[in-house]
Amino acid sequence: MKVRPIDERVLLKVVESENKTSGGIIIPDTAHEKPQIGKVIAIGDDVISKDAERKPLSKVVKVGDKVLFAKYGGTEVKVDGEELLLVNRNDILAVLEK
């Protein structure tokens, strides 16, 4: 099934964090913090804003980008057995670049 977000929403695949420290200590699942990095799977439509300074969503993120999102933002959805996160534009804090 294909999911197409509406308005200024973005569909993300959450990137799991490492379960081992740099010193080699394995961190149990119960001690992990909720991940905040995701890969953009799909983006919604550009909404015309009254604020002329605000860039359209398609100019801010694109499919394939890695982004930092708000810790408790978004709605978890399951599509074809895969867990994804649907977030609003305002929940995206930054685009990660190399």
N, CA, C and O atoms as a DFTB+ gen file, in Angstrom:
392 C
 N C O
     1  1       0.844      -1.172       0.000
     2  2       0.000       0.000       0.000
     3  2       0.890       1.237       0.000
     4  3       1.916       1.279       0.680
     5  1       0.491       2.233      -0.762
     6  2       1.240       3.480      -0.849
     7  2       0.547       4.535       0.010
     8  3      -0.678       4.646      -0.015
     9  1       1.315       5.302       0.762
    10  2       0.772       6.356       1.619
    11  2       1.229       7.697       1.075
    12  3       2.420       7.909       0.849
    13  1       0.282       8.601       0.864
    14  2       0.592       9.955       0.405
    15  2       0.095      10.924       1.467
    16  3      -1.114      11.107       1.613
    17  1       1.008      11.553       2.216
    18  2       0.593      12.511       3.247
    19  2      -0.165      13.683       2.626
    20  3       0.085      14.053       1.478
    21  1      -1.087      14.262       3.388
    22  2      -1.814      15.433       2.910
    23  2      -1.338      16.668       3.652
    24  3      -0.716      16.576       4.710
    25  1      -1.639      17.818       3.084
    26  2      -1.209      19.113       3.614
    27  2       0.299      19.114       3.845
    28  3       1.050      18.593       3.020
    29  1       0.740      19.681       4.934
    30  2       2.180      19.803       5.183
    31  2       2.650      18.739       6.167
    32  3       3.250      19.048       7.197
    33  1       2.370      17.488       5.837
    34  2       2.800      16.369       6.659
    35  2       3.894      15.601       5.923
    36  3       3.978      15.630       4.695
    37  1       4.727      14.916       6.701
    38  2       5.853      14.169       6.152
    39  2       5.837      12.767       6.744
    40  3       5.647      12.606       7.949
    41  1       6.035      11.748       5.903
    42  2       6.099      10.363       6.347
    43  2       7.562       9.988       6.511
    44  3       8.356      10.138       5.583
    45  1       7.918       9.493       7.707
    46  2       9.304       9.169       8.027
    47  2       9.463       7.702       8.400
    48  3       8.554       7.085       8.957
    49  1      10.620       7.159       8.088
    50  2      11.029       5.856       8.619
    51  2      12.056       6.176       9.689
    52  3      13.098       6.762       9.395
    53  1      11.773       5.797      10.924
    54  2      12.653       6.121      12.043
    55  2      13.956       5.335      11.922
    56  3      13.946       4.128      11.682
    57  1      15.075       6.034      12.093
    58  2      16.399       5.421      12.059
    59  2      16.746       5.041      13.485
    60  3      16.867       5.901      14.357
    61  1      16.906       3.741      13.718
    62  2      17.215       3.255      15.070
    63  2      18.630       3.668      15.470
    64  3      19.543       3.697      14.644
    65  1      18.791       3.985      16.754
    66  2      20.101       4.387      17.255
    67  2      20.926       3.144      17.614
    68  3      20.387       2.047      17.763
    69  1      22.212       3.335      17.748
    70  2      23.119       2.252      18.103
    71  2      22.774       1.723      19.491
    72  3      22.361       2.485      20.366
    73  1      22.944       0.424      19.691
    74  2      22.693      -0.136      21.015
    75  2      23.998      -0.476      21.729
    76  3      24.024      -1.279      22.662
    77  1      25.086       0.157      21.266
    78  2      26.385      -0.059      21.881
    79  2      27.103       1.283      21.994
    80  3      27.070       2.083      21.059
    81  1      27.747       1.533      23.123
    82  2      28.486       2.780      23.309
    83  2      29.823       2.696      22.574
    84  3      30.204       1.633      22.082
    85  1      30.531       3.822      22.503
    86  2      31.829       3.830      21.827
    87  2      32.841       2.952      22.564
    88  3      33.816       2.492      21.969
    89  1      32.610       2.718      23.861
    90  2      33.500       1.863      24.646
    91  2      33.155       0.386      24.543
    92  3      33.858      -0.449      25.112
    93  1      32.081       0.046      23.823
    94  2      31.709      -1.345      23.622
    95  2      30.649      -1.871      24.580
    96  3      30.319      -3.056      24.542
    97  1      30.112      -1.009      25.438
    98  2      29.079      -1.437      26.381
    99  2      27.741      -1.500      25.650
   100  3      27.350      -0.550      24.971
   101  1      27.046      -2.625      25.794
   102  2      25.748      -2.798      25.147
   103  2      24.665      -2.181      26.025
   104  3      24.581      -2.466      27.220
   105  1      23.837      -1.331      25.419
   106  2      22.762      -0.647      26.139
   107  2      21.487      -1.470      25.973
   108  3      21.098      -1.779      24.847
   109  1      20.823      -1.834      27.087
   110  2      19.573      -2.598      26.962
   111  2      18.461      -1.742      26.357
   112  3      18.485      -0.516      26.460
   113  1      17.478      -2.404      25.720
   114  2      16.377      -1.698      25.067
   115  2      15.622      -0.782      26.018
   116  3      15.144       0.273      25.601
   117  1      15.506      -1.159      27.277
   118  2      14.750      -0.341      28.230
   119  2      15.454       0.966      28.559
   120  3      14.813       1.904      29.032
   121  1      16.762       1.049      28.320
   122  2      17.515       2.268      28.629
   123  2      17.651       3.199      27.432
   124  3      18.173       4.306      27.562
   125  1      17.185       2.757      26.270
   126  2      17.280       3.592      25.065
   127  2      16.339       4.778      25.140
   128  3      15.225       4.673      25.654
   129  1      16.794       5.896      24.626
   130  2      15.904       7.047      24.449
   131  2      15.162       6.857      23.138
   132  3      15.623       6.142      22.248
   133  1      14.017       7.499      23.029
   134  2      13.235       7.422      21.800
   135  2      14.052       8.085      20.675
   136  3      14.531       9.206      20.846
   137  1      14.215       7.398      19.520
   138  2      14.996       7.980      18.421
   139  2      14.354       9.268      17.903
   140  3      13.136       9.437      17.957
   141  1      15.191      10.164      17.405
   142  2      14.708      11.436      16.884
   143  2      15.177      11.693      15.459
   144  3      15.032      12.806      14.954
   145  1      15.733      10.688      14.810
   146  2      16.207      10.849      13.439
   147  2      15.389       9.930      12.541
   148  3      15.153       8.766      12.861
   149  1      14.964      10.483      11.409
   150  2      14.177       9.692      10.474
   151  2      14.550      10.004       9.042
   152  3      15.112      11.058       8.743
   153  1      14.226       9.065       8.156
   154  2      14.459       9.235       6.723
   155  2      13.118       9.537       6.070
   156  3      12.135       8.837       6.311
   157  1      13.077      10.577       5.244
   158  2      11.836      10.997       4.600
   159  2      11.445       9.973       3.536
   160  3      12.217       9.678       2.623
   161  1      10.220       9.434       3.673
   162  2       9.688       8.454       2.732
   163  2       8.762       9.147       1.727
   164  3       8.788       8.835       0.536
   165  1       7.942      10.090       2.212
   166  2       7.011      10.822       1.344
   167  2       6.696      12.165       1.988
   168  3       6.723      12.304       3.211
   169  1       6.395      13.156       1.143
   170  2       6.001      14.468       1.668
   171  2       4.626      14.832       1.121
   172  3       4.214      14.377       0.054
   173  1       3.928      15.673       1.894
   174  2       2.604      16.130       1.489
   175  2       2.686      17.308       0.538
   176  3       3.724      17.583      -0.063
   177  1       1.564      17.990       0.421
   178  2       1.448      19.106      -0.512
   179  2       1.972      20.400       0.089
   180  3       2.012      20.567       1.307
   181  1       2.367      21.300      -0.779
   182  2       2.711      22.653      -0.337
   183  2       1.412      23.395      -0.050
   184  3       0.473      23.355      -0.845
   185  1       1.369      24.064       1.083
   186  2       0.206      24.878       1.430
   187  2       0.606      26.336       1.274
   188  3       1.640      26.764       1.789
   189  1      -0.204      27.086       0.572
   190  2       0.104      28.506       0.375
   191  2      -0.094      29.225       1.696
   192  3      -1.175      29.198       2.283
   193  1       0.966      29.864       2.150
   194  2       0.964      30.527       3.444
   195  2       0.782      32.032       3.287
   196  3       1.222      32.628       2.303
   197  1       0.133      32.627       4.265
   198  2      -0.002      34.087       4.278
   199  2       1.347      34.731       4.574
   200  3       1.590      35.885       4.221
   201  1       2.226      33.961       5.232
   202  2       3.559      34.432       5.572
   203  2       4.471      34.230       4.356
   204  3       4.873      33.102       4.072
   205  1       4.790      35.270       3.663
   206  2       5.578      35.183       2.428
   207  2       7.002      34.674       2.680
   208  3       7.662      34.211       1.749
   209  1       7.479      34.754       3.917
   210  2       8.837      34.343       4.232
   211  2       8.962      32.829       4.387
   212  3      10.067      32.292       4.315
   213  1       7.868      32.151       4.593
   214  2       7.891      30.705       4.825
   215  2       8.022      29.960       3.500
   216  3       7.214      30.144       2.589
   217  1       9.061      29.109       3.404
   218  2       9.308      28.347       2.184
   219  2       8.294      27.213       2.048
   220  3       7.849      26.667       3.058
   221  1       7.926      26.853       0.837
   222  2       7.058      25.682       0.636
   223  2       7.752      24.417       1.161
   224  3       8.979      24.323       1.136
   225  1       6.972      23.461       1.629
   226  2       7.513      22.226       2.198
   227  2       8.452      21.518       1.233
   228  3       9.480      20.986       1.653
   229  1       8.118      21.502      -0.053
   230  2       8.949      20.793      -1.040
   231  2      10.334      21.426      -1.206
   232  3      11.246      20.787      -1.732
   233  1      10.496      22.665      -0.766
   234  2      11.819      23.310      -0.838
   235  2      12.608      23.115       0.451
   236  3      13.801      23.413       0.502
   237  1      11.936      22.612       1.501
   238  2      12.596      22.400       2.787
   239  2      13.127      20.974       2.906
   240  3      14.277      20.769       3.294
   241  1      12.291      19.989       2.572
   242  2      12.706      18.583       2.636
   243  2      12.342      17.876       1.339
   244  3      11.447      18.300       0.608
   245  1      13.059      16.785       1.071
   246  2      12.730      15.957      -0.098
   247  2      12.874      14.496       0.301
   248  3      13.504      14.175       1.309
   249  1      12.289      13.620      -0.493
   250  2      12.352      12.187      -0.226
   251  2      13.821      11.758      -0.179
   252  3      14.608      12.105      -1.060
   253  1      14.174      11.004       0.855
   254  2      15.548      10.537       1.025
   255  2      16.341      11.326       2.047
   256  3      17.364      10.841       2.530
   257  1      15.899      12.536       2.394
   258  2      16.597      13.345       3.401
   259  2      16.516      12.679       4.768
   260  3      15.532      12.010       5.085
   261  1      17.561      12.868       5.579
   262  2      17.510      12.473       6.982
   263  2      17.203      13.733       7.778
   264  3      17.824      14.776       7.575
   265  1      16.231      13.623       8.693
   266  2      15.803      14.786       9.456
   267  2      15.794      14.484      10.946
   268  3      15.692      13.330      11.365
   269  1      15.901      15.529      11.723
   270  2      15.774      15.475      13.173
   271  2      14.369      15.956      13.487
   272  3      13.978      17.041      13.057
   273  1      13.594      15.160      14.238
   274  2      12.219      15.548      14.540
   275  2      11.998      15.623      16.040
   276  3      12.789      15.091      16.819
   277  1      10.916      16.288      16.446
   278  2      10.585      16.480      17.854
   279  2      10.424      15.136      18.550
   280  3       9.865      14.202      17.976
   281  1      10.908      15.036      19.774
   282  2      10.943      13.774      20.509
   283  2       9.584      13.095      20.605
   284  3       9.485      11.887      20.391
   285  1       8.551      13.839      20.918
   286  2       7.229      13.229      21.082
   287  2       6.263      13.685      19.994
   288  3       5.048      13.670      20.191
   289  1       6.798      14.085      18.857
   290  2       5.961      14.537      17.755
   291  2       5.529      13.390      16.859
   292  3       6.147      12.326      16.845
   293  1       4.465      13.619      16.115
   294  2       4.041      12.673      15.100
   295  2       3.107      11.586      15.587
   296  3       2.834      11.441      16.778
   297  1       2.625      10.824      14.607
   298  2       1.718       9.710      14.841
   299  2       2.329       8.458      14.241
   300  3       2.677       8.435      13.061
   301  1       2.459       7.414      15.052
   302  2       3.013       6.164      14.557
   303  2       1.957       5.437      13.738
   304  3       0.808       5.315      14.162
   305  1       2.353       4.953      12.556
   306  2       1.463       4.191      11.685
   307  2       2.192       2.941      11.217
   308  3       3.418       2.924      11.114
   309  1       1.423       1.899      10.935
   310  2       2.002       0.653      10.435
   311  2       1.466       0.419       9.030
   312  3       0.257       0.302       8.832
   313  1       2.368       0.352       8.058
   314  2       2.001       0.167       6.660
   315  2       2.745      -1.059       6.126
   316  3       3.975      -1.091       6.115
   317  1       1.998      -2.051       5.690
   318  2       2.577      -3.293       5.169
   319  2       3.599      -3.893       6.136
   320  3       4.648      -4.380       5.714
   321  1       3.289      -3.855       7.425
   322  2       4.161      -4.431       8.444
   323  2       5.341      -3.565       8.840
   324  3       6.134      -3.961       9.695
   325  1       5.473      -2.395       8.239
   326  2       6.593      -1.494       8.539
   327  2       6.091      -0.341       9.393
   328  3       5.075       0.280       9.082
   329  1       6.819      -0.060      10.484
   330  2       6.423       1.026      11.376
   331  2       6.987       2.343      10.854
   332  3       8.196       2.487      10.672
   333  1       6.093       3.302      10.616
   334  2       6.472       4.619      10.103
   335  2       5.929       5.689      11.026
   336  3       5.125       5.404      11.913
   337  1       6.365       6.916      10.818
   338  2       5.934       8.045      11.633
   339  2       5.441       9.155      10.713
   340  3       6.137       9.553       9.779
   341  1       4.246       9.648      10.980
   342  2       3.657      10.738      10.208
   343  2       3.749      12.002      11.058
   344  3       3.121      12.087      12.113
   345  1       4.530      12.986      10.603
   346  2       4.758      14.199      11.390
   347  2       4.296      15.437      10.620
   348  3       4.259      15.443       9.390
   349  1       3.949      16.472      11.362
   350  2       3.640      17.771      10.770
   351  2       4.940      18.481      10.438
   352  3       5.995      18.163      10.988
   353  1       4.856      19.424       9.551
   354  2       6.021      20.232       9.173
   355  2       6.682      20.848      10.405
   356  3       7.908      20.902      10.493
   357  1       5.881      21.304      11.341
   358  2       6.414      21.983      12.533
   359  2       7.184      21.047      13.459
   360  3       7.955      21.514      14.298
   361  1       6.990      19.716      13.321
   362  2       7.708      18.756      14.157
   363  2       9.106      18.457      13.618
   364  3       9.913      17.840      14.314
   365  1       9.404      18.883      12.396
   366  2      10.739      18.680      11.835
   367  2      11.617      19.839      12.282
   368  3      11.338      21.003      11.996
   369  1      12.679      19.492      12.987
   370  2      13.544      20.508      13.587
   371  2      14.733      20.875      12.697
   372  3      15.185      22.021      12.698
   373  1      15.243      19.889      11.931
   374  2      16.424      20.146      11.112
   375  2      16.587      19.056      10.056
   376  3      16.120      17.930      10.226
   377  1      17.258      19.413       8.967
   378  2      17.650      18.446       7.938
   379  2      19.113      18.148       8.193
   380  3      19.930      19.064       8.295
   381  1      19.449      16.863       8.299
   382  2      20.838      16.468       8.584
   383  2      21.605      16.375       7.283
   384  3      21.154      15.731       6.336
   385  1      22.763      17.016       7.230
   386  2      23.610      17.003       6.043
   387  2      24.968      16.443       6.398
   388  3      25.399      16.514       7.549
   389  1      25.640      15.888       5.407
   390  2      26.988      15.319       5.647
   391  2      28.034      16.351       5.494
   392  3      29.219      16.059       5.657
